[in-house]
Structures are given as C-alpha cells and as structure tokens.
Amino acid sequence: MTGTERPRVTLKLATSLDGMIALGNGASKWITGPESRAVVHRMRAAHDAILTGIGTVLADNPQLTARPEGGCERQPDVIIMDSTGRTPGDAAVFKGGDRSVTLIPHRDLARAITGHERVMVEAGGKIAAAMIKANLVDCIEWFRAPIVLGGDGLPVMAALGLETLDEAPIFRRTGVVERGADLQETYERIR
C-alpha cells in the first residue's frame, strides 16, 4: 500500500429489523443468532485490523477475535478510538492472542486506519456515522435479526448532519444471504 492509498474498509452492522443495535438500557447480547456470529468471526479473520470505539469497549467488553470453527492461526489487530484514555487495562481485547492493540488518542479516523490493507469496523453509532461521513467506508455487511426493539433503542447510526438527500451516501446492495433466522446484506459504496 502506498502513502496515498487507504485500506479497504468494511463496516459491520448487527441490528434489529428497525435498525437498533441495543435496547435503551444498553443490553445488546445477542441481537443476531449463532449463524451470523460465525460469519463475523470468519470476516474478522479476513481483515488485518478491527476498528472500534471506547464506547463499545466499555459497554460490551468485546474480545474482537476471529474464532471460526477449527481455530484461526491469525488474529486481526485491534484499533481503539479512545481520545479520553478510558480503555481499562484488563479489557478483553488485550486477551486476544498474538496481535497488537493500538489505542488512538485522537479523532482522526483516516490516520488511525493507515498501515493496514483491510480494516473492519465494529463499533457503535458514533464511529459508524463518522466513518460514513468521512467517506471511509467501502462496504457494509449488515446483519439483521428478526426482532423489533423500538424507538427507545440505540440506533445503528448517529447523525450525519445532512441537509439534502443529494448529500446522502449511496450504497448498492450486492448480496443477500439467510444466516439462520437473520439476513446478511452486503452493500458497496457508489457515492
């Protein structure tokens, strides 16, 4: 990768039918089923790094490891956007085997993902929206569970600050696969 190129970025989303990632009280384990989670582990193994935010680390304490059936020799590095230095030293991401975990003390997403060829974003609505707004997302892998959480749930995407529909990023659906009771939809950015 040259200095002018950026990595290919995949935004992984796991939501209810109405686009919520958690209940209003933060409860989110598990929205999607085991078939979807198995696919996500394989997706992680295919990426160099997983980017997440401090909010996800504090709320879910995820390992963000690749655990496909039969094991995985290579684990993706982890990049944590933490401009306030709140990542606990005993967070589960530090127990993920032979990989690096990098804490990013600034909010420059483009700079945070350099040095990798394929980055997967697994984060909350603020990071997801910031990545979309910065035009850094090439692909969305959206896993939808057949449940409805309602308007008091936490939305998949924070505000983008759009004033007209012409400003909205556009993605083209390139695939839909059933994963148990869930749907996995794949989208590629076209604008």
ABEGO torsion letter per residue (X at the ends): XBAABBBBBBBBBBBBAAGBABBAAGBAOBABBAAAAAAAAAAAAABABBBBBAAAAAAAGBAGBBBBBGEBABBBBBBBBBAAGABBAABAAAAAEBBBBBBBABABAAAAABGBABBBBBBBAAAAAAAAAAGABABBBBBBBBBBAEAABBBABBBAGBABAAABBBBBBABBBBBEABBBBBBBBAX
